[in-house]
Amino acid sequence: MTKIKNKIPKFNSLEEEALFWDTHSIADYMEDLERTSNPFTENGGDTSMTLRLAPYVRKELENYARICDTTPTTLVRLWVTDKLVETKNSGNYKVRTA
C-alpha cells in the first residue's frame, strides 16, 4: 500500500495558515518542504544565546521537538529565524542606531 503524500495548501492570510498549523503536524508534510537559504546566517557562523524558559514551556518544547523529530534548540532556532524573516519581509524590520 502506498502512503498518501500530504500537500501544504496555499493560504490567503497568516491567520489562515496559523489555524492550519494549529491543527496539523509539520511531520505529515516533510516531503512537501523545500530547503531555502537563511539570510541571517549568510555572513558568518553561529553564536549562542541563553534563553530562560518556565519549566512547563521547556517540557512542551521538548515534546513538540520530539514529534518533529528534531532537538528543542533546532526547533527554537528555526522558529526565531522564520519570525525574523517574516518580520523583515513585512516592512516592520527597522534597525535602530544608538
C-alpha positions, 0 to 999 in steps of 0.5 A, a space after each residue: 500500500 502506498 502512503 498518501 503524500 500530504 500537500 501544504 495548501 496555499 493560504 490567503 492570510 497568516 491567520 489562515 495558515 496559523 489555524 492550519 498549523 494549529 491543527 496539523 503536524 509539520 511531520 505529515 508534510 516533510 516531503 512537501 518542504 523545500 530547503 531555502 537559504 537563511 539570510 541571517 546566517 549568510 555572513 558568518 557562523 553561529 553564536 549562542 544565546 541563553 534563553 530562560 524558559 518556565 519549566 512547563 514551556 521547556 517540557 512542551 518544547 521538548 515534546 513538540 521537538 520530539 514529534 518533529 523529530 528534531 532537538 528543542 534548540 533546532 526547533 527554537 532556532 528555526 522558529 526565531 529565524 522564520 519570525 525574523 524573516 517574516 518580520 523583515 519581509 513585512 516592512 516592520 524590520 527597522 534597525 535602530 542606531 544608538 
